Amino acid sequence: AYYILSKTSTIVDLNLLGASILEKERSILKNSNFGIIVSYDSKADFVSFLENLFYSHTTESCELLLKLPNNNIPKWVYVTGIAKENENHCFVTAVDISDRKTMEQELILAKEKAEEGERLKSAFLQNISHEIRTPMNAIKGFSQLLATSEYDKDVFDNIIKNIFIIF
């Protein structure tokens, strides 16, 4: 899609694909303000984008989130523009990247879930290790006592059996 924008972000001209991305008729969009369509979250990026186009006369690009009427699905576009010196207009192309941004968000959520799962697994293994180590230390201690002791072996057998019942 392409747009010709003024310094005040008024749409001077656009093609049919540009109108399709903005989900309005081409005739309605002409002479309207492109900045109104840009969401609050992307407004600063858009203002910076336009300023850099007109004052540095270099190619600029950025991602913008658009707020379109009657559409609850976020629409992301990647815009690239250029303005010639001593011109009051800039030429901007836009590519719909909504699907890519949706996939990025899904990947971020999947990564966060995987990290949470790893954290829970580590905590579980740490707790299990502690729960196993405690009775094993008791068994080891009694085994050493049995090996070095002159006491009645049946008494120690009963103590060890009772330990297993407790744990």
N, C-alpha and C positions, 0 to 999 in steps of 0.2 A: 504494500500500500504506500502511497505517497501523499504528502500534504505540503502545501505552500503556506507558511505561517508568517504573520507580520511580527514586529518587535513586541507587540502587546499580546501575542499568541492568538490573534484572530486568524481563522482559517480563510485564506484567500481563495484557495482552490484545492481540490482533492480528486482522486480517482474513485471508481466504483468500489474497489476493494477497500479503500480507506473508509468509505461510508459503511461498508459491510462490517468492518471491524468495530466501528463505533455504533453499529446497529441502528442507524437512522438514514433517512433519505439524504441523498447528496445535496439537493436543493435546500434542505433545512439546515444542513451543516455549514454551508457557505456563509461567511460573515459571522459565524458564531465563534465563541471563545473556546479554544482547545483546552485551556487551563481549567475550565469548569469541569471537564470530563475526568481530569486527573484526580485520583483520590488524595485525601489529606496526607496519608503516609508517604506519597511520592511527590507531593507538591514542592518541597524544597529541592529535590533532585531535578524536577522539571524547570524550576526557575533558574537554577544554576546552569542547566543544559542550555537554555535560551540565551542567558547572559554570555556564556562562553562562546556560543555560536556567533553572536553579533559583535562581540568585542575582541575576540582573539582570532576570528576568521579561520579557525581550524576545524577539522572534522571532529564532531563530538558524538558520543553515544551514551545511552543509559537505559535502564529497565524502569518501566512505569507501570503502576497498578492503576487501572481505569475503573471509575465507578460509573456504570452504565445504568440508566433507568430500566426498570422492569427486568433486572437480571441479578439474581442473588449469587451467581457464580463469578468469582473474581476473574477479571480479564487482565492478563499481563501482556505488555508489548515491549519489544526491544526497538528503540528508536535510534536512528543515526541521522545526523543533519550536517548541513554546511551552509554558510552564508558568505556571499562575496562582499568584498569591500565596497563601501558606499551604496549598499543595497538596503532596502527596508524590509526585505523578505528573506526567508531561509527555506531551503528545501529539506524536507524530512521524510525519511522512509520508515515504515513500521512493519514489524513482523510479529505475529501473534505467537507468544511463547507460553501460553497458559498451560498447555499440557506438560511442558518441561518443568514449569514451576510447581505444578501439582505433584509430579513425580519426585521433585526435590524434597517437597514437604513430606511425602510418604516415606522417602529414604531417611530423612531426619528422624521421623517418628519410629521407624523400624530400628534405627541405630540406638535411639534412646531406650527402646524396649529391650534390645539385646544387652545393652550396658546394665540395665536394671536387673535382668535375668542373671548376668554374670556376678553382679554384686550379691544377689540373693543366694546364688549357688555357693559363693565363697563363704558367706556367713553361715550357711547350713553346714558346710564341711568343717568349718572351724568349731561350731557347736558340737557336732557329732564327734569330732576328734577329742574334744574336752570330755564329753560324756563317756567315751570308751576308755580314755586314759585313766580316769579316776578309779574305777573298779580294778583295772589291770594293775595299777600301782599297789593296791591292797593285796591282790593275789600274789604279786611278785614278792611283796614283803613277807607274807605268810609262807610262801614257798622257801624263802631264805631261812626263815625261822625253823621250818621243818627240817631243812638240811643240816642245820647247826645245832638243833635242840635235842635234848635227851628226854623231852616230855612224851606223854602218851600220844601216839600217832592218831588214835581214834578221836581224841579231843580236837585236834587240829582239823581233821576231816569234817567234823560237825561244824566247826567255825567257818570253814571254806564253803560248805553247803549253804549255810545261813547267809553268807555274803552274796551268793548267787541269787538267793530268794529275795534279798533286799534290793538288789540292783536289777 
